[in-house]
Amino acid sequence: MSTETAQETYSLSEILASVKDSNRLILWNDDINTFDHVIFCMMHHLQYSEPESERIAFKVHNDGKCAVLEGSLTEMEVYRKILKAEGLTVSVE
């Protein structure tokens, strides 16, 4: 009698992400969202203070991107989906 097990496959990005201790949520500059909307989202969803949220908005505007959160891949994916639903351009690295 033999026992068969299901084989799981993972992409290279999934493997590399699981090896990392932490992942970063990156907010990208775009021509769609206003400073006020970005500031609102940072305060409402990530619980940043208003001055911190303003600094993030200006950093994104000036540098093109800003790491706004760091944590597990699962946690970053949850926040990525929330901010994407708000219309922000975000990725996980």
C-alpha positions as CSV (number, residue, x, y, z in Angstrom):
1,M,0.0,0.0,0.0
2,S,1.5,3.4,-1.0
3,T,0.7,6.8,0.3
4,E,0.6,9.8,-2.0
5,T,0.9,13.3,-0.8
6,A,-0.1,16.5,-2.6
7,Q,2.8,18.4,-4.0
8,E,2.8,22.1,-3.3
9,T,4.6,24.5,-5.6
10,Y,5.8,28.0,-4.9
11,S,7.0,30.9,-7.0
12,L,10.5,32.3,-6.5
13,S,9.0,35.5,-5.1
14,E,7.0,33.5,-2.6
15,I,10.1,31.6,-1.5
16,L,12.2,34.7,-1.2
17,A,9.5,36.5,0.7
18,S,9.1,33.7,3.2
19,V,12.9,33.7,3.9
20,K,12.9,37.4,4.7
21,D,12.4,38.4,8.3
22,S,10.2,41.3,7.2
23,N,8.7,42.9,4.2
24,R,8.0,46.5,3.4
25,L,4.9,48.2,2.2
26,I,5.9,50.8,-0.4
27,L,3.7,53.7,-1.3
28,W,4.4,55.1,-4.8
29,N,3.8,58.5,-6.3
30,D,1.1,58.9,-8.9
31,D,-0.7,61.7,-10.6
32,I,-4.1,60.6,-9.3
33,N,-4.2,61.0,-5.5
34,T,-4.1,64.3,-3.7
35,F,-2.0,65.0,-0.7
36,D,-5.1,65.2,1.4
37,H,-6.2,61.7,0.4
38,V,-2.8,60.2,1.0
39,I,-2.6,61.9,4.4
40,F,-6.2,60.7,5.3
41,C,-5.3,57.1,4.3
42,M,-2.1,57.1,6.4
43,M,-3.9,58.4,9.4
44,H,-7.1,56.3,9.0
45,H,-5.6,52.9,8.0
46,L,-2.0,53.0,9.4
47,Q,-2.7,55.2,12.5
48,Y,0.0,57.7,11.7
49,S,-0.3,61.2,13.2
50,E,-1.1,64.1,10.9
51,P,2.5,65.4,10.9
52,E,3.9,61.9,10.2
53,S,1.3,61.4,7.4
54,E,2.3,64.8,5.9
55,R,6.0,63.8,5.9
56,I,5.1,60.6,4.1
57,A,3.0,62.4,1.5
58,F,5.9,64.9,0.8
59,K,8.5,62.1,0.7
60,V,6.4,60.2,-1.8
61,H,6.0,63.3,-3.9
62,N,9.7,64.2,-3.8
63,D,11.3,60.8,-3.9
64,G,8.7,58.9,-5.9
65,K,8.2,56.3,-3.2
66,C,8.3,55.7,0.6
67,A,8.3,52.6,2.8
68,V,5.3,53.2,5.0
69,L,5.1,49.9,7.0
70,E,7.3,46.8,7.7
71,G,6.2,43.4,8.9
72,S,5.3,39.9,7.8
73,L,4.3,39.2,4.2
74,T,0.7,38.4,5.2
75,E,0.3,41.6,7.2
76,M,1.8,43.7,4.3
77,E,-0.6,42.0,1.8
78,V,-3.6,42.9,4.0
79,Y,-2.5,46.6,4.2
80,R,-1.6,46.6,0.5
81,K,-5.1,45.5,-0.4
82,I,-6.7,48.1,1.9
83,L,-4.6,51.0,0.5
84,K,-5.1,49.8,-3.1
85,A,-8.9,49.8,-2.5
86,E,-8.5,53.4,-1.5
87,G,-6.9,54.1,-4.9
88,L,-3.3,54.3,-3.7
89,T,-0.4,52.8,-5.7
90,V,1.3,50.3,-3.3
91,S,3.5,47.3,-3.5
92,V,5.3,44.9,-1.1
93,E,9.0,44.4,-1.3
